[in-house]
Amino acid sequence: MFDIYLLETIVNGILLGGVLALLALGLNLIFGVIDVVWICYAELVMLGMYAIFFLYVKFGVPLILACLAGIAVVAVFGYLVHFLIISPILGSAPINQLLATGGLLFFLQSFTTLLFGIEFRNIGLRLPVLEVFGMYISFARLLAFGTALIGMIVLYFFLARTYIGTAIRAISQDREVMVLMGVNSRKIYLITSAIGGGLAGLAACLLVLQYDIHPAIGLSFGPITFMVCVLGGLGNMLGGFIAAFIFSQIIAIGGFYTEIEWGYVIAFAVFIIMMFIRPQGILGSRS
């Protein structure tokens, strides 16, 4: 007989995979177009969560408006990250770019700690747990999955059907040729960074419903997001989407049979083994 609790675990793993896919989507978009890995990407999510918290809890802004404002704030911050930090070192060695974004990671963590302290905060909203055919499913996680799926579909049509989206896809495939054809790469990079920031802001809206907010919250999602991107093929958005659900199922099922911490350990072990078998990622191409 199929264990109903195992089925519940698989369903919750799928729901977790939707949020991981959204996080990986923004990071892969930025790398695929600009060819720079933002080590600090999860910290943008943390800033969005703080923005939503203060707008909703401290200033009484309706939650939907607070979430929209949080997305806008993080999108602007993504724009500024590229304009102030990435753009001046874009032509330098990749290690310099990693050090710059890594330095920004520690700066944001330290700065938010000084401003807000280390205490855990939450928006105080408790969403119900649904019972479906004997399974208990978090409504917050279900809402996050649906919103993440809608966000990814909207991004797909934006990239496929709009002029700017077409330019983003084209410049990600051949930067040199597109510049010769008159595409303003600097403008495209800034727009891409803002979109990547907006996706981080959307992820913040979904995560703030499920997790407490604190300066180190990015450490809970940053490493796993980076590994999802690498496993899928860094810069490959479809590969990241597939890898997100692989990781989420390994974590969920591994945690079901052992403990949730062991689920993460098993996921990390699978990642290491896959890097030996296919270092370019699931859908990545060998250089």
C-alpha positions as CSV (number, residue, x, y, z in Angstrom):
1,M,0.0,0.0,0.0
2,F,1.2,3.5,-0.9
3,D,1.9,5.5,2.3
4,I,-0.3,8.5,2.4
5,Y,2.3,10.3,4.4
6,L,4.9,9.7,1.7
7,L,2.5,11.1,-0.9
8,E,2.0,14.2,1.4
9,T,5.8,14.6,1.5
10,I,6.1,14.4,-2.3
11,V,3.3,17.0,-2.7
12,N,5.0,19.4,-0.2
13,G,8.3,18.8,-2.0
14,I,6.7,19.9,-5.3
15,L,5.4,23.0,-3.6
16,L,8.8,23.8,-2.2
17,G,10.3,23.2,-5.7
18,G,8.2,26.0,-7.1
19,V,9.8,28.6,-4.8
20,L,13.3,27.2,-5.3
21,A,12.7,27.4,-9.1
22,L,11.7,31.1,-8.8
23,L,14.8,31.9,-6.8
24,A,17.0,30.1,-9.3
25,L,15.2,31.8,-12.2
26,G,16.3,35.3,-11.2
27,L,19.9,34.2,-10.6
28,N,20.1,32.2,-13.9
29,L,18.6,35.2,-15.8
30,I,21.3,37.5,-14.5
31,F,24.1,35.1,-15.2
32,G,22.8,34.1,-18.6
33,V,22.7,37.7,-19.8
34,I,25.4,39.5,-17.9
35,D,27.7,36.5,-17.2
36,V,28.1,37.5,-13.5
37,V,27.1,35.3,-10.5
38,W,25.5,37.4,-7.8
39,I,26.6,35.7,-4.6
40,C,24.5,38.2,-2.7
41,Y,21.2,37.3,-4.5
42,A,19.6,35.7,-1.5
43,E,20.3,38.9,0.5
44,L,18.1,40.8,-1.9
45,V,15.3,38.5,-0.9
46,M,16.1,39.3,2.8
47,L,15.8,43.1,2.0
48,G,12.5,42.5,0.4
49,M,11.2,40.6,3.4
50,Y,12.3,43.4,5.7
51,A,10.6,46.0,3.4
52,I,7.3,44.0,3.5
53,F,7.5,43.6,7.2
54,F,7.9,47.3,8.0
55,L,5.3,48.4,5.5
56,Y,2.7,45.9,6.6
57,V,3.4,45.7,10.4
58,K,4.8,49.1,11.3
59,F,3.0,51.4,8.8
60,G,-0.2,49.5,8.3
61,V,0.0,49.2,4.5
62,P,-2.3,46.5,3.1
63,L,-0.4,43.3,2.5
64,I,-0.8,43.2,-1.2
65,L,0.4,46.8,-1.6
66,A,3.3,46.1,0.8
67,C,4.3,43.1,-1.4
68,L,4.1,45.2,-4.6
69,A,6.2,47.9,-2.9
70,G,8.7,45.2,-1.7
71,I,9.0,43.9,-5.3
72,A,9.6,47.5,-6.6
73,V,12.2,48.2,-3.8
74,V,14.2,45.1,-4.6
75,A,14.0,45.7,-8.4
76,V,15.4,49.2,-7.9
77,F,18.1,47.7,-5.6
78,G,19.0,45.2,-8.3
79,Y,19.3,48.0,-10.8
80,L,21.6,49.9,-8.4
81,V,23.8,46.8,-7.7
82,H,24.6,46.5,-11.4
83,F,25.0,50.3,-11.9
84,L,27.2,50.9,-8.9
85,I,29.1,47.6,-8.4
86,I,28.9,45.3,-11.4
87,S,29.2,47.8,-14.2
88,P,32.6,49.2,-13.2
89,I,34.2,45.7,-13.0
90,L,32.3,44.0,-15.8
91,G,35.4,43.6,-17.9
92,S,37.6,42.4,-15.0
93,A,38.4,38.8,-14.0
94,P,35.5,36.7,-12.8
95,I,37.1,36.4,-9.4
96,N,36.8,40.2,-8.9
97,Q,33.1,40.0,-9.7
98,L,32.6,37.2,-7.2
99,L,34.6,39.0,-4.5
100,A,32.5,42.2,-5.1
101,T,29.1,40.5,-4.8
102,G,30.4,38.4,-1.9
103,G,31.5,41.5,-0.2
104,L,28.1,43.0,-0.8
105,L,26.6,39.9,0.9
106,F,28.5,40.5,4.1
107,F,27.9,44.2,4.0
108,L,24.1,43.7,3.7
109,Q,24.1,41.1,6.5
110,S,26.1,43.4,8.8
111,F,24.2,46.5,7.9
112,T,20.8,45.0,8.6
113,T,22.1,43.5,11.8
114,L,23.2,47.0,12.9
115,L,19.8,48.5,11.9
116,F,17.4,45.9,13.1
117,G,19.3,43.7,15.4
118,I,19.4,39.9,15.4
119,E,15.9,39.2,16.7
120,F,13.5,37.2,14.6
121,R,10.4,39.0,13.2
122,N,7.3,37.9,11.3
123,I,4.3,39.6,9.8
124,G,2.0,37.8,12.2
125,L,-0.2,36.3,9.5
126,R,-1.1,32.6,10.1
127,L,-2.6,30.9,7.0
128,P,-4.5,27.7,7.4
129,V,-3.4,24.1,6.7
130,L,-5.6,22.3,4.2
131,E,-6.7,18.7,4.5
132,V,-6.9,17.1,1.1
133,F,-7.7,13.3,0.9
134,G,-6.1,12.8,4.2
135,M,-3.0,14.9,3.4
136,Y,-2.1,18.1,5.3
137,I,-0.9,20.8,2.9
138,S,0.3,24.3,4.0
139,F,-1.9,26.9,2.3
140,A,1.0,29.4,2.5
141,R,3.2,26.9,0.5
142,L,0.4,26.2,-1.9
143,L,-0.1,30.0,-2.5
144,A,3.7,30.4,-2.9
145,F,3.8,27.6,-5.5
146,G,0.9,29.1,-7.5
147,T,2.3,32.6,-7.4
148,A,5.8,31.4,-8.4
149,L,4.3,29.5,-11.3
150,I,2.4,32.5,-12.5
151,G,5.6,34.7,-12.1
152,M,7.6,32.2,-14.2
153,I,4.9,32.1,-16.9
154,V,4.7,35.9,-17.1
155,L,8.5,36.1,-17.4
156,Y,8.5,33.5,-20.2
157,F,6.0,35.4,-22.2
158,F,7.9,38.7,-21.5
159,L,11.1,37.2,-22.9
160,A,9.3,35.5,-25.8
161,R,6.9,38.1,-27.0
162,T,8.3,41.6,-26.2
163,Y,11.1,43.6,-27.9
164,I,13.1,44.0,-24.8
165,G,12.6,40.3,-23.9
166,T,13.9,39.3,-27.4
167,A,16.9,41.6,-26.9
168,I,17.6,40.0,-23.6
169,R,17.5,36.5,-25.1
170,A,19.6,37.5,-28.1
171,I,22.3,39.2,-26.1
172,S,22.5,36.2,-23.8
173,Q,23.2,34.0,-26.8
174,D,25.8,36.2,-28.5
175,R,26.9,39.4,-26.8
176,E,29.5,40.6,-29.4
177,V,27.2,40.2,-32.4
178,M,24.2,41.9,-30.8
179,V,26.4,44.9,-29.9
180,L,27.4,45.2,-33.5
181,M,23.8,45.1,-34.5
182,G,23.1,48.2,-32.4
183,V,21.7,46.7,-29.2
184,N,22.5,48.8,-26.2
185,S,24.1,46.1,-24.0
186,R,24.4,48.5,-21.0
187,K,20.7,49.2,-21.1
188,I,19.8,45.5,-21.4
189,Y,22.1,44.7,-18.5
190,L,20.4,47.3,-16.3
191,I,16.9,46.1,-17.2
192,T,18.0,42.4,-16.6
193,S,19.3,43.3,-13.2
194,A,16.1,45.1,-12.3
195,I,14.0,42.1,-13.5
196,G,16.3,39.7,-11.5
197,G,15.8,42.0,-8.4
198,G,12.1,42.0,-9.0
199,L,12.0,38.2,-9.0
200,A,14.0,38.2,-5.7
201,G,11.3,40.6,-4.4
202,L,8.5,38.3,-5.5
203,A,10.3,35.4,-3.8
204,A,10.4,37.6,-0.6
205,C,6.6,38.0,-0.8
206,L,6.2,34.3,-0.8
207,L,8.8,33.4,1.8
208,V,7.6,36.1,4.3
209,L,4.4,34.1,4.6
210,Q,6.3,31.0,5.8
211,Y,9.5,32.1,7.5
212,D,10.7,34.5,10.2
213,I,12.8,37.5,9.1
214,H,16.3,38.0,10.4
215,P,19.6,39.3,8.9
216,A,20.9,35.7,8.2
217,I,17.8,34.5,6.4
218,G,19.7,34.6,3.1
219,L,22.0,31.9,4.3
220,S,19.0,29.5,4.4
221,F,18.3,29.9,0.7
222,G,21.5,31.3,-0.9
223,P,23.6,28.1,-1.0
224,I,20.7,25.8,-2.1
225,T,19.7,28.4,-4.8
226,F,23.3,28.5,-6.1
227,M,23.5,24.7,-6.2
228,V,20.2,24.5,-8.0
229,C,21.5,26.8,-10.7
230,V,24.8,24.9,-11.0
231,L,23.1,21.5,-11.1
232,G,20.7,22.7,-13.8
233,G,23.5,24.4,-15.8
234,L,24.5,27.9,-14.7
235,G,22.6,30.4,-16.9
236,N,20.1,27.8,-18.2
237,M,16.7,28.7,-16.9
238,L,15.0,25.4,-17.9
239,G,17.8,23.4,-16.3
240,G,17.4,25.4,-13.1
241,F,13.6,24.8,-13.1
242,I,14.2,21.0,-13.4
243,A,17.0,21.0,-10.8
244,A,14.8,22.9,-8.3
245,F,12.3,20.1,-8.3
246,I,15.0,17.4,-8.1
247,F,16.5,19.1,-5.1
248,S,13.1,19.7,-3.4
249,Q,12.2,16.0,-3.7
250,I,15.5,14.8,-2.4
251,I,15.2,17.1,0.6
252,A,11.5,16.2,1.2
253,I,11.8,12.4,0.8
254,G,15.2,12.3,2.5
255,G,13.7,14.2,5.5
256,F,10.7,11.8,5.5
257,Y,12.8,8.7,5.9
258,T,15.3,10.2,8.3
259,E,15.3,13.8,9.5
260,I,15.0,17.1,7.6
261,E,18.6,17.9,8.2
262,W,19.6,14.7,6.7
263,G,17.5,15.5,3.7
264,Y,19.7,18.5,3.0
265,V,22.8,16.4,3.6
266,I,21.7,13.9,1.0
267,A,20.9,16.8,-1.4
268,F,24.4,18.2,-1.0
269,A,25.9,14.7,-1.5
270,V,23.9,14.2,-4.7
271,F,25.1,17.6,-5.9
272,I,28.7,16.7,-5.3
273,I,28.3,13.4,-7.1
274,M,26.6,15.1,-10.1
275,M,29.4,17.5,-10.4
276,F,31.8,14.6,-11.0
277,I,29.4,13.0,-13.5
278,R,28.2,16.0,-15.3
279,P,30.1,19.2,-14.2
280,Q,28.4,21.4,-16.8
281,G,25.0,20.7,-15.2
282,I,21.9,18.8,-16.4
283,L,21.2,21.0,-19.4
284,G,24.5,23.0,-19.5
285,S,26.8,22.7,-22.5
286,R,30.5,22.0,-22.3
287,S,32.7,25.0,-23.0
